[in-house]
């Protein structure tokens, strides 16, 4: 059966007329304009429960879930100097990615061709050396690798920024820049 609208003048018990509504709301608007006009939705974000990341202590690691292999032992540049050898061969693909990594990470200081004339070199009190000159060219692969990994005196460390593979690729590319590929 269709529900017919009530005939004019007949209203449900709890239904308000527009006039009644205005009579109720107008004094509210006048007396407390803040409350009546600004429904406080805008402070909900302040009032919400704060999420404290460590409110619940993290679970203990189940035994055996720490990485136990595949990592790299920490090693000083002096140790790496004599003991590490480049595990990669100088394929075209490795040299290409070595070059790309060099441009991203090293060229700002050392310059695209490793000549020590990168765009930020002028800002540095200790200037970045030309990596193609005799001294860096005579360094061992291990020394170059550890310099990238550990950084040097003022040179930043790339321990977290590059994987071991990536560092070895940069070493290959350095050898290419120095014209010493395959002599190590
Ligand atoms: C913020 C500038 C900066 C960046 C970026 C930088 N270097 Fe250096 N690098 C230097 C400075 C300065 C030195 C010399 C002072 C020192 O040993 O800290 C240096 C020294 C070196 C040496 C040592 C040369 C030697 O004979 O002892 C090597 C090798 C080297 N950088 C390679 C790299 C490679 C490869 C990258 C990229 C992964 C790189 N650098 C990124 C500033 C930089």
Boltz pocket constraint, residues with backbone or C-beta under 6 A from the ligand:
constraints:
  - pocket:
      binder: B
      contacts: [[A, 101], [A, 102], [A, 105], [A, 106], [A, 107], [A, 108], [A, 109], [A, 110], [A, 124], [A, 126], [A, 127], [A, 128], [A, 129], [A, 131], [A, 135], [A, 136], [A, 139], [A, 143], [A, 144], [A, 147], [A, 148], [A, 151], [A, 152], [A, 153], [A, 154], [A, 155], [A, 156], [A, 158], [A, 170], [A, 174]]
      max_distance: 6.0
